[in-house]
Amino acid sequence: MLTVKGKEVRDEFLHQLKEEWKQMWRERFDDKVRAEGIAARDYPLLFMDRGFIIFASRDAKTPTFSEIKEFWASQGLVYSPDPIVGGWRKFIRTHVLSQQCTKCSKRAQHYVEDKRKKQQPKKGGRGWLHII
């Protein structure tokens, strides 16, 4: 069983890993001629060196955060949330996506639904095609 101190260290490491992942995608160099995204500096936690091709239009495999996270999990530095709590997908929905889209929530508050009366659908909602 993990001690509280061990869990804090793992949480901090996972936070650093996520921050480095975000920073790598934010600071990438886009080469318009070759249609590639290139790492702008070294990222030791992600195993990326400066000049590593992050994404390309052909013949390049894009690195995934889950593969990197699984490697660190095998080393014992990262753990996944309990399935009882909801796992990674619920964590992403509740924490990551809710923080990303603050403009979307403001926009949704000011949304006014159209109050016009809707017309009756043609052919009872079956569409416009004539079926014989």
N, C-alpha and C positions, 0 to 999 in steps of 0.2 A: 504494500500500500504506500502511496506517495505521502510525504509530509507536506504541510502547507508551504514550507519554504521551497521544496522541490517543484510544487505546482506553480508557484510564482515565477520561478526561473524559467519553466517551460512556457508559461504565458508570455513572459517578456521576450523569449527567443522567437516565438511564433509572431509576435507583434513586429519584431525587427525584420523577420523574414518577409512579412506582408508589406512593410514599408519599403524595403529594398525592391520588391517586385513592382510596386506602384511606381517607384522612382525610376526603375529601369525603363518602363514603358513611357513615362513622361519625358525622360531625357534622351530618348533614342534619336539617332540621326537618320533621317529619311533620304535615301539616295533615289532621286527621281529617275535617273538614267537607267539604273539597273532594277528599279522597282523593288528595293530591299529596305528593311529597317535594320539598323546596325546599332549595337550597344556602344554608348558614348564613353563609358569608363568600365573599370573592373567591378564586378559584383561577386565577392567571394562566397557569400552564403548561397547564391544561385548558381555557382559554378560557371559564371560568364566572364570572359575576358573582354578587354576593349577590342572592338572590331568584330565581335561574334555576330553572325547574322541571326537576328531575332525572328524575322519573317521575310519571306520572299514570294514572288509570284510563281517560281518554279523550283523544284528539286531541293527544297529545304523544309525540314521538320520544325515546326514552331514549338518552342519549349512550353510545357504546361506546368502550372503551379502545383497541381496535384502530384506529378511525378517527383518534383523537388521535395515536396512535403512528405511523400512516402519514403524517400531516401532518409530524410532527417528523422522520421518516425522509426525507421529500422535502427537508427543510431540511438534512439531513446530520448531525443530532444523535443519531439513534437508529439502530441497526442490528439486524437479526435474527440469531439464532444460525445457524451453518452448518447446511445440511441434513445434512451428514455426522454432525454431533454429534447431531442429532435434531430441530432446529427448536423452535418455541415450545411445541408440545404436550408434547414430552418434557421440556422445561425446566420447565413448569408441574407435570407429574406428579412430577418428581424433587425440585424445590426448593420450590415454593409449597405444594402439597398435603401434602407430608410435614411441613412446619413447622406448618401450620394445625391439624392434628388430632392433638395429643399425647394428648388424653383418649381418642380412639378407639383408639390403639395400646395404651394401658394397659388399656382395656376388653377388647381382643382377647386380651391375654395371660391374662386371668382367665376367658376363655370356656371352658366345659366342654361338650363335645358330649353330647347325650342318649345314654345307653348302652342304652336299651330296644331290644328286638328289634322290627324293623319288620314289620308285617303284610303278607301277600301282597295286592297290589292287586286290586280287583274287576275282573272281565272281563279279566284279564291286562294291566292297565295302559291299556286302551283307553277307560276312563271308565265312567260309569254309564248313559249313554244306550243305549236299545235300538234297534239299527239292523236293519231288515228287509231 
